[in-house]
Amino acid sequence: MALFSSDHNIETIALLIKELKHYIQLKGESLQLSMVSKLSVLLSTLVLCILFLMFGSIIVLFLSYTLAEAIASWSGVPAIGYACIVLLYLLISLLIYSKRHTWIQVPISNFLANLFLKNDENTPNHEADE
């Protein structure tokens, strides 16, 4: 009698294939939900950063104008006040450019790596099963 000749073995293999298809479907749905969750965190962080950038820019603009006017009233020449602010912005820009890797690239890379590459808290650790 051959191993695959009985009806019971054929039914067992058919049930196993059905369960395997269901498992693959559930894994796909789990992956979709995980990606939606991670993309929503990424987009909400992006929107928050844009809002902070907008409001921060407005605040810096008014503070710069105030400082330029204060320097102009102190020196008596408005051009000196505005030139000082331009020089300040130039120095800040050079500092940010020189530190761009440490201050911008590394934190963004770390954020994205932690967001997309870490295990979810609700995902079981398969290494513990072995």
Wavefront OBJ file of the C-alpha trace (Angstrom):
o trace
v 0.000 0.000 0.000
v 1.491 3.365 -1.064
v 1.771 6.275 1.309
v -0.463 8.658 -0.697
v -3.014 6.138 -1.892
v -5.506 6.388 0.936
v -8.301 8.930 0.892
v -7.440 9.999 4.433
v -3.944 11.124 3.412
v -5.319 13.058 0.423
v -7.881 14.794 2.657
v -5.129 15.646 5.156
v -2.937 17.146 2.423
v -5.894 19.136 1.048
v -6.657 20.443 4.548
v -2.980 21.302 5.040
v -2.914 23.249 1.759
v -6.120 25.057 2.726
v -4.656 26.020 6.118
v -1.410 27.126 4.462
v -3.329 29.415 2.082
v -5.256 30.861 5.048
v -1.993 31.402 6.950
v -0.425 33.216 3.980
v -3.533 35.383 3.636
v -3.401 36.305 7.340
v 0.313 37.103 7.128
v -0.405 39.379 4.149
v -3.153 41.178 6.045
v -0.873 41.544 9.057
v 1.840 43.042 6.848
v -0.666 45.487 5.342
v -1.865 46.602 8.773
v 1.704 47.017 9.968
v 2.605 49.140 6.946
v -0.508 51.297 7.341
v 0.343 51.855 10.987
v 3.949 52.758 10.241
v 3.026 55.045 7.343
v 0.483 56.854 9.506
v 3.183 57.474 12.135
v 5.534 58.705 9.402
v 2.945 61.033 7.850
v 1.784 62.431 11.174
v 5.410 63.142 12.112
v 5.920 64.846 8.760
v 2.823 67.021 9.213
v 3.918 67.934 12.740
v 7.395 68.903 11.513
v 5.898 71.037 8.736
v 3.654 72.847 11.226
v 6.572 73.468 13.601
v 8.661 74.716 10.694
v 5.939 77.124 9.567
v 5.280 78.587 13.010
v 8.979 78.617 13.865
v 9.756 80.479 10.646
v 7.166 83.121 11.426
v 8.535 83.540 14.947
v 12.133 83.777 13.702
v 11.085 86.289 11.044
v 9.493 88.638 13.575
v 12.334 88.218 16.062
v 14.845 88.953 13.304
v 13.001 92.096 12.305
v 12.829 93.190 15.932
v 16.536 92.560 16.445
v 17.414 94.364 13.210
v 15.365 97.375 14.270
v 17.000 97.342 17.709
v 20.477 97.267 16.169
v 19.429 100.003 13.715
v 18.172 102.255 16.513
v 21.348 101.603 18.513
v 23.693 102.271 15.586
v 21.604 104.942 13.900
v 21.961 103.245 10.470
v 19.192 100.785 9.472
v 21.452 99.042 6.944
v 23.846 97.988 9.710
v 21.014 96.325 11.641
v 19.845 94.349 8.627
v 23.423 93.483 7.644
v 24.039 92.082 11.126
v 20.970 89.855 10.811
v 22.110 88.653 7.365
v 25.532 87.868 8.801
v 23.918 86.004 11.699
v 21.812 83.925 9.267
v 24.883 83.227 7.151
v 26.816 81.962 10.182
v 23.898 79.815 11.342
v 23.546 78.390 7.820
v 27.242 77.505 7.675
v 27.029 75.852 11.085
v 24.000 73.799 10.061
v 25.655 72.837 6.769
v 28.816 71.708 8.546
v 26.821 69.637 11.066
v 24.176 68.374 8.610
v 25.264 64.756 8.910
v 25.114 64.708 12.710
v 22.081 66.939 13.162
v 19.904 65.971 10.184
v 20.911 62.791 8.327
v 21.648 60.525 11.298
v 18.466 61.356 13.284
v 16.266 60.904 10.209
v 17.979 57.606 9.352
v 17.584 56.391 12.929
v 13.919 57.392 13.008
v 13.128 55.588 9.752
v 15.158 52.518 10.721
v 13.427 52.277 14.094
v 10.047 52.795 12.478
v 10.364 50.291 9.650
v 12.926 47.743 10.843
v 12.087 47.119 14.495
v 9.787 44.293 15.557
v 6.297 45.325 16.557
v 5.402 44.787 20.196
v 2.503 42.530 19.195
v 4.566 40.449 16.744
v 5.757 37.228 18.351
v 9.481 36.636 18.405
v 10.103 33.509 16.323
v 13.673 33.160 17.604
v 12.315 32.222 21.024
v 10.399 29.308 19.462
v 13.568 27.624 18.187
l 1 2 3 4 5 6 7 8 9 10 11 12 13 14 15 16 17 18 19 20 21 22 23 24 25 26 27 28 29 30 31 32 33 34 35 36 37 38 39 40 41 42 43 44 45 46 47 48 49 50 51 52 53 54 55 56 57 58 59 60 61 62 63 64 65 66 67 68 69 70 71 72 73 74 75 76 77 78 79 80 81 82 83 84 85 86 87 88 89 90 91 92 93 94 95 96 97 98 99 100 101 102 103 104 105 106 107 108 109 110 111 112 113 114 115 116 117 118 119 120 121 122 123 124 125 126 127 128 129 130
